[in-house]
């Protein structure tokens, strides 16, 4: 089935090095050369092929690797519509969740994995579904450094 999808994809669309898909054939809604697909509310792009919707980055992976991703696909630079193959990596859910550019909403400190704990700053990392307390620190920057070090040690949030 994936081989058939690749054939249809290459027949109808042209993949460009900047990660964009462009129309090869005219249809009533899209002109030749125009960017294929549309944005979703979550910032990703999708392309419809034979009535089925596919995430654009999954199609880029399929084209380059010859198969759909077995796990999740992560945008290394955290830009959801940057679908260049060098910006995509197969990863676990945990790695994908750790690779964030910004902390979660409501985090006023500005650092991922850092919270205020009375008059100090606490660093916590989640690995394998288990939270690990990394320590209490005098500054948020020190707690962030401990979090980043733990991320590197666990191979989380970095390109593989």
Backbone as numpy.savetxt, mean C-alpha at the origin, in Angstrom:
# Nx Ny Nz CAx CAy CAz Cx Cy Cz
-7.01 -18.87 -15.97 -7.83 -17.68 -15.97 -6.96 -16.42 -15.97
-5.86 -16.44 -15.20 -5.01 -15.26 -15.13 -4.35 -14.95 -16.47
-4.02 -16.01 -17.24 -3.43 -15.79 -18.56 -4.43 -15.09 -19.48
-5.69 -15.52 -19.39 -6.75 -14.88 -20.19 -6.90 -13.41 -19.80
-6.86 -13.14 -18.50 -6.99 -11.77 -18.03 -5.83 -10.91 -18.53
-4.62 -11.46 -18.53 -3.46 -10.72 -19.05 -3.65 -10.40 -20.53
-4.15 -11.38 -21.30 -4.39 -11.16 -22.73 -5.40 -10.04 -22.96
-6.51 -10.07 -22.23 -7.54 -9.05 -22.35 -6.98 -7.69 -21.93
-6.23 -7.69 -20.85 -5.63 -6.47 -20.34 -4.72 -5.82 -21.38
-3.84 -6.62 -21.95 -2.90 -6.09 -22.93 -3.57 -5.71 -24.25
-4.69 -6.35 -24.56 -5.43 -6.02 -25.76 -6.12 -4.66 -25.62
-6.68 -4.39 -24.46 -7.48 -3.18 -24.26 -6.70 -1.99 -23.69
-5.63 -2.29 -22.93 -4.93 -1.23 -22.20 -3.43 -1.27 -22.46
-2.82 -0.12 -22.27 -1.37 0.00 -22.35 -0.87 0.38 -20.97
0.08 -0.39 -20.45 0.69 -0.06 -19.16 1.87 0.87 -19.40
1.91 1.94 -18.65 3.00 2.91 -18.78 3.91 2.82 -17.55
5.17 3.17 -17.72 6.14 3.05 -16.64 5.80 3.86 -15.39
4.97 4.88 -15.54 4.59 5.67 -14.38 3.45 5.03 -13.59
3.08 3.77 -13.94 2.07 3.03 -13.20 0.65 3.25 -13.68
0.47 3.98 -14.77 -0.87 4.27 -15.28 -1.27 3.29 -16.37
-2.55 3.02 -16.45 -3.12 2.24 -17.55 -3.81 3.21 -18.48
-3.56 3.08 -19.78 -4.22 3.93 -20.76 -4.98 3.05 -21.75
-6.08 3.57 -22.24 -6.91 2.84 -23.20 -6.20 2.67 -24.53
-6.24 1.46 -25.07 -5.73 1.20 -26.43 -6.85 1.31 -27.46
-8.05 0.97 -27.04 -9.19 0.95 -27.96 -10.24 1.93 -27.50
-10.92 2.50 -28.46 -11.99 3.46 -28.17 -13.24 2.72 -27.71
-13.88 3.27 -26.69 -15.25 2.85 -26.40 -16.07 4.12 -26.19
-17.35 3.98 -25.96 -18.23 5.14 -25.92 -17.93 6.10 -24.76
-17.23 5.62 -23.74 -16.99 6.47 -22.57 -15.54 6.95 -22.45
-14.61 6.19 -22.99 -13.19 6.50 -22.81 -12.50 6.56 -24.17
-11.69 7.59 -24.37 -10.96 7.75 -25.63 -9.62 7.01 -25.55
-9.06 6.70 -26.71 -7.75 6.07 -26.79 -6.72 6.98 -26.13
-5.86 6.40 -25.30 -4.82 7.16 -24.61 -5.24 7.75 -23.29
-6.55 7.80 -23.02 -7.05 8.34 -21.76 -6.80 7.34 -20.64
-6.55 7.83 -19.43 -6.30 6.96 -18.30 -7.52 6.08 -18.03
-7.25 4.81 -17.88 -8.32 3.85 -17.63 -8.70 3.85 -16.15
-9.88 3.38 -15.88 -10.30 3.19 -14.50 -10.81 4.45 -13.85
-11.04 4.31 -12.54 -11.57 5.42 -11.77 -11.08 5.32 -10.33
-11.17 6.45 -9.63 -10.79 6.48 -8.22 -11.91 5.91 -7.37
-11.53 5.22 -6.33 -12.47 4.77 -5.31 -12.41 5.77 -4.15
-13.36 5.71 -3.26 -13.40 6.64 -2.14 -12.19 6.50 -1.21
-11.59 5.31 -1.17 -10.44 5.09 -0.29 -9.11 5.51 -0.91
-9.13 6.08 -2.13 -7.92 6.58 -2.76 -7.26 5.62 -3.74
-7.70 4.36 -3.75 -7.18 3.41 -4.73 -7.90 3.60 -6.05
-7.37 3.00 -7.12 -8.01 3.06 -8.42 -8.48 1.67 -8.79
-9.54 1.63 -9.60 -10.04 0.34 -10.08 -10.28 0.41 -11.58
-10.18 -0.76 -12.21 -10.44 -0.89 -13.64 -11.45 -2.02 -13.81
-12.43 -1.79 -14.67 -13.44 -2.82 -14.93 -13.07 -3.56 -16.21
-13.00 -4.89 -16.11 -12.71 -5.74 -17.26 -13.78 -6.82 -17.32
-14.50 -6.86 -18.43 -15.59 -7.82 -18.63 -16.58 -7.81 -17.48
-16.91 -6.62 -17.00 -17.91 -6.47 -15.96 -17.40 -6.70 -14.54
-16.15 -7.12 -14.39 -15.59 -7.36 -13.06 -14.61 -6.24 -12.72
-14.65 -5.78 -11.46 -13.78 -4.69 -11.02 -12.51 -5.25 -10.41
-11.38 -4.66 -10.81 -10.07 -5.05 -10.29 -9.36 -3.80 -9.77
-8.66 -3.94 -8.67 -7.82 -2.85 -8.19 -6.66 -2.70 -9.18
-6.36 -1.46 -9.53 -5.35 -1.19 -10.54 -3.98 -1.76 -10.15
-3.60 -1.65 -8.87 -2.30 -2.16 -8.46 -2.22 -3.68 -8.56
-3.35 -4.37 -8.42 -3.36 -5.83 -8.60 -3.11 -6.20 -10.06
-3.63 -5.39 -10.97 -3.41 -5.64 -12.40 -1.95 -5.38 -12.78
-1.33 -4.37 -12.17 0.09 -4.11 -12.42 0.91 -5.31 -11.94
0.58 -5.82 -10.76 1.28 -6.99 -10.22 1.11 -8.19 -11.15
-0.11 -8.42 -11.59 -0.41 -9.53 -12.51 0.42 -9.42 -13.78
0.49 -8.24 -14.35 1.24 -8.03 -15.59 2.73 -8.34 -15.42
3.30 -7.90 -14.31 4.74 -8.06 -14.10 5.12 -9.42 -13.52
4.27 -10.00 -12.69 4.62 -11.26 -12.00 3.94 -12.48 -12.61
2.93 -12.24 -13.46 2.23 -13.35 -14.10 1.20 -14.03 -13.21
0.91 -13.43 -12.07 -0.07 -13.99 -11.14 -0.62 -12.86 -10.26
-1.78 -13.11 -9.72 -2.35 -12.15 -8.76 -1.58 -12.31 -7.45
-1.54 -11.27 -6.61 -0.83 -11.38 -5.34 -1.50 -12.41 -4.43
-0.66 -13.15 -3.69 -1.21 -14.16 -2.80 -1.62 -13.55 -1.46
-0.97 -12.47 -1.07 -1.33 -11.78 0.17 -1.81 -10.38 -0.15
-1.39 -9.44 0.65 -1.73 -8.05 0.40 -0.64 -7.38 -0.41
-1.02 -6.32 -1.11 -0.05 -5.49 -1.82 0.07 -4.18 -1.07
1.30 -3.77 -0.85 1.58 -2.55 -0.12 2.18 -1.53 -1.07
1.72 -0.30 -0.97 2.35 0.81 -1.70 3.46 1.33 -0.79
4.70 1.09 -1.15 5.84 1.39 -0.30 5.87 2.85 0.13
5.57 3.76 -0.80 5.60 5.19 -0.47 4.28 5.70 0.10
3.33 4.79 0.33 2.03 5.10 0.95 1.10 5.94 0.07
1.43 6.09 -1.22 0.57 6.83 -2.14 -0.28 5.80 -2.88
-1.58 5.78 -2.61 -2.45 4.70 -3.06 -2.67 4.63 -4.56
-2.41 5.69 -5.29 -2.58 5.61 -6.74 -1.24 5.63 -7.48
-0.13 5.43 -6.75 1.19 5.30 -7.36 1.42 3.81 -7.59
1.03 3.34 -8.77 1.02 1.90 -9.06 2.20 1.44 -9.91
3.33 2.13 -9.78 4.54 1.64 -10.44 4.96 0.34 -9.76
5.43 -0.64 -10.53 5.78 -1.94 -9.96 6.84 -1.82 -8.88
7.78 -0.87 -9.02 8.82 -0.72 -8.00 8.28 -0.14 -6.70
7.06 0.36 -6.70 6.44 0.89 -5.50 5.52 -0.14 -4.83
5.40 -1.32 -5.41 4.51 -2.34 -4.86 5.32 -3.50 -4.29
4.82 -4.05 -3.19 5.43 -5.25 -2.62 4.34 -6.12 -2.02
4.53 -7.41 -2.10 3.64 -8.35 -1.45 4.02 -8.37 0.02
3.03 -8.38 0.89 3.34 -8.33 2.32 2.21 -8.97 3.12
2.44 -9.07 4.40 1.40 -9.55 5.31 0.51 -8.36 5.70
-0.60 -8.64 6.29 -1.51 -7.60 6.77 -0.79 -6.72 7.79
-0.03 -7.36 8.66 0.69 -6.62 9.71 1.70 -5.65 9.11
2.46 -6.10 8.12 3.43 -5.22 7.48 2.72 -4.05 6.79
1.60 -4.33 6.16 0.84 -3.29 5.47 0.32 -2.26 6.47
-0.16 -2.72 7.61 -0.69 -1.80 8.62 0.41 -0.96 9.26
1.62 -1.51 9.36 2.73 -0.78 9.97 3.29 0.27 9.01
3.14 0.06 7.71 3.68 0.99 6.73 2.70 2.13 6.51
2.72 3.06 7.44 1.86 4.24 7.37 2.73 5.47 7.35
2.31 6.44 6.64 3.04 7.70 6.59 2.69 8.57 7.80
1.47 8.46 8.27 1.00 9.31 9.36 0.42 8.45 10.46
0.44 8.94 11.70 -0.20 8.21 12.79 -1.72 8.18 12.63
-2.35 7.34 13.39 -3.81 7.22 13.33 -4.46 8.55 13.76
-5.69 8.75 13.33 -6.43 9.95 13.73 -6.52 9.99 15.25
-6.43 11.17 15.80 -6.53 11.33 17.24 -5.17 11.29 17.92
-4.12 10.87 17.22 -2.78 10.84 17.80 -2.20 12.25 17.66
-2.15 12.96 18.76 -1.71 14.35 18.72 -0.19 14.51 18.79
0.52 13.42 19.13 1.97 13.51 19.26 2.66 13.52 17.90
2.02 12.90 16.91 2.60 12.89 15.57 3.55 11.74 15.29
3.62 10.76 16.19 4.48 9.61 16.00 3.66 8.32 16.08
3.94 7.39 15.19 3.27 6.09 15.21 3.84 5.27 16.37
2.97 4.62 17.14 3.40 3.75 18.23 3.80 4.46 19.50
3.56 5.77 19.58 3.96 6.56 20.75 2.73 7.19 21.38
2.60 7.02 22.70 1.51 7.65 23.44 2.07 8.33 24.69
1.31 9.25 25.21 1.71 9.90 26.46 1.32 8.98 27.61
2.23 8.86 28.58 1.98 8.04 29.77 2.39 8.88 30.98
1.40 9.54 31.58 1.63 10.51 32.65 2.60 11.58 32.16
3.78 11.73 32.77 4.70 12.78 32.33 5.81 12.22 31.44
5.63 11.01 30.92 6.61 10.39 30.03 5.92 9.97 28.73
6.70 9.32 27.85 6.18 8.86 26.57 6.44 7.37 26.44
5.40 6.65 26.06 5.46 5.19 25.97 5.54 4.77 24.50
6.41 3.82 24.20 6.51 3.25 22.85 6.02 1.81 22.89
5.12 1.48 21.94 4.54 0.14 21.85 4.52 -0.27 20.39
4.88 -1.53 20.12 4.80 -2.06 18.76 3.98 -3.33 18.78
3.24 -3.59 17.71 2.46 -4.81 17.59 3.11 -5.72 16.55
3.45 -6.93 16.96 4.06 -7.92 16.08 3.35 -9.25 16.28
2.89 -9.84 15.20 2.21 -11.12 15.30 0.95 -11.04 16.14
0.30 -9.88 16.12 -0.92 -9.69 16.89 -0.68 -9.46 18.38
0.57 -9.35 18.78 0.91 -9.19 20.19 1.59 -7.84 20.41
1.09 -7.07 21.37 1.69 -5.77 21.68 2.91 -5.96 22.56
3.97 -5.24 22.22 5.20 -5.28 23.01 5.51 -3.87 23.49
5.63 -3.73 24.81 5.98 -2.45 25.43 7.48 -2.24 25.25
7.87 -1.14 24.65 9.28 -0.88 24.36 9.94 0.01 25.40
9.15 0.61 26.26 9.72 1.42 27.32 9.07 2.77 27.47
9.45 3.45 28.56 9.02 4.82 28.82 10.20 5.74 28.59
9.94 6.89 27.98 11.02 7.79 27.58 10.69 9.22 28.00
11.73 10.03 28.11 11.57 11.42 28.52 10.91 12.26 27.42
11.20 11.93 26.16 10.65 12.72 25.05 9.94 11.81 24.06
9.03 12.40 23.29 8.32 11.65 22.25 9.30 11.22 21.16
10.32 12.02 20.90 11.32 11.69 19.88 12.10 10.43 20.26
12.45 10.30 21.57 13.16 9.10 22.04 12.27 7.86 21.91
10.99 8.01 22.25 10.05 6.90 22.12 9.88 6.51 20.66
9.83 7.50 19.77 9.73 7.23 18.34 10.96 6.50 17.84
12.14 6.89 18.30 13.38 6.22 17.89 13.35 4.75 18.32
12.83 4.47 19.51 12.72 3.08 19.98 11.74 2.31 19.11
10.64 2.93 18.74 9.65 2.29 17.87 10.25 1.97 16.50
10.95 2.95 15.92 11.56 2.75 14.60 12.62 1.65 14.65
13.38 1.60 15.71 14.40 0.56 15.88 13.74 -0.82 15.97
12.64 -0.91 16.71 11.92 -2.19 16.84 11.31 -2.59 15.50
10.84 -1.61 14.74 10.32 -1.90 13.40 11.39 -2.52 12.52
12.57 -1.93 12.51 13.68 -2.48 11.71 14.06 -3.87 12.19
14.11 -4.07 13.50 14.48 -5.37 14.07 13.50 -6.47 13.68
12.23 -6.10 13.55 11.19 -7.07 13.20 10.91 -7.13 11.70
11.59 -6.27 10.92 11.37 -6.26 9.48 9.98 -5.81 9.08
9.42 -4.91 9.90 8.05 -4.43 9.65 8.13 -3.02 9.07
7.26 -2.78 8.08 7.13 -1.43 7.54 8.22 -1.05 6.56
9.14 -1.96 6.26 10.19 -1.66 5.30 10.01 -2.52 4.08
10.44 -2.06 2.92 10.37 -2.88 1.72 11.18 -4.16 1.88
10.63 -5.24 1.36 11.35 -6.51 1.44 12.08 -6.79 0.17
